[in-house]
Amino acid sequence: MKRNFNIQFLNGFGGLLGKLAILLGKFFPIYILIFIAYGDSFLPSPLSDLSYNTRTKINQVLLGSVNTDKLKNSKYNNKKNDKLVEDTMK
């Protein structure tokens, strides 16, 4: 008994999957940004926690890379005088 499969259907389905993969690939960075920025407000619990923790970690890394102790001593960033005032207050 010989079976005839519709090869044209299979080729069309493969083309559909390929187009879907290309479409998802194009918008993947946008999906990642939405997940990190707003994921904790609309996703269920495990994914919202992951989104919040990812955003928090990125903020810590970006803010930790700025070393405020090495900034130039100006009238708005006067660490030496602030330390003297704190020492005299104690």
C-alpha positions in Angstrom: 0.0 0.0 0.0 1.5 3.3 -1.1 0.7 6.5 0.7 0.7 9.9 -1.1 1.6 12.8 1.1 1.0 16.4 0.0 4.6 17.6 -0.3 3.4 21.1 -1.3 1.6 21.4 2.1 4.8 20.4 3.9 6.9 22.9 1.9 4.3 25.7 2.6 4.4 24.8 6.3 8.2 25.0 6.4 8.1 28.4 4.7 5.6 29.6 7.3 7.8 28.5 10.1 10.8 30.2 8.4 8.9 33.4 8.1 7.8 33.2 11.7 11.4 32.6 12.8 12.6 35.6 10.8 9.8 37.8 12.2 10.6 36.8 15.8 14.3 37.2 15.2 13.8 40.8 13.9 11.8 41.9 17.0 13.7 39.9 19.6 15.7 42.9 21.0 12.5 44.8 21.4 10.9 41.9 23.2 13.9 41.8 25.5 13.7 45.5 26.3 10.0 45.2 27.0 10.6 42.2 29.3 13.3 44.0 31.3 11.5 47.4 31.5 7.9 46.4 32.1 7.8 42.7 32.6 7.2 42.8 36.3 4.0 44.7 35.9 2.1 42.3 33.6 3.9 38.9 33.7 3.1 36.1 36.2 5.2 35.5 39.3 8.3 33.7 38.2 8.8 35.8 35.1 8.0 39.0 36.9 10.6 38.3 39.5 13.2 37.5 36.8 12.4 40.8 35.0 12.7 42.8 38.2 15.9 41.1 39.3 17.4 41.6 35.8 16.5 45.3 35.8 17.9 45.8 39.3 21.2 44.0 38.4 21.6 46.1 35.3 21.0 49.3 37.3 23.6 48.2 39.9 26.2 47.5 37.3 25.7 50.7 35.5 25.6 52.8 38.7 28.5 50.9 40.2 30.7 51.7 37.2 30.6 55.4 38.2 33.1 56.0 41.0 31.9 59.1 42.9 35.1 59.2 45.1 37.2 59.9 42.1 35.1 62.9 40.9 36.7 66.3 40.8 36.4 68.2 44.1 34.1 71.0 43.3 31.6 73.1 45.3 28.9 70.5 44.7 31.1 67.5 45.4 33.2 68.5 48.4 34.0 65.2 50.1 36.8 66.6 52.2 34.7 69.3 53.9 31.8 66.9 54.3 34.1 64.5 56.2 35.3 67.4 58.4 31.8 68.4 59.2 30.8 64.9 60.1 33.8 64.5 62.3 33.1 67.7 64.2 29.5 66.8 64.7 30.5 63.6 66.5 
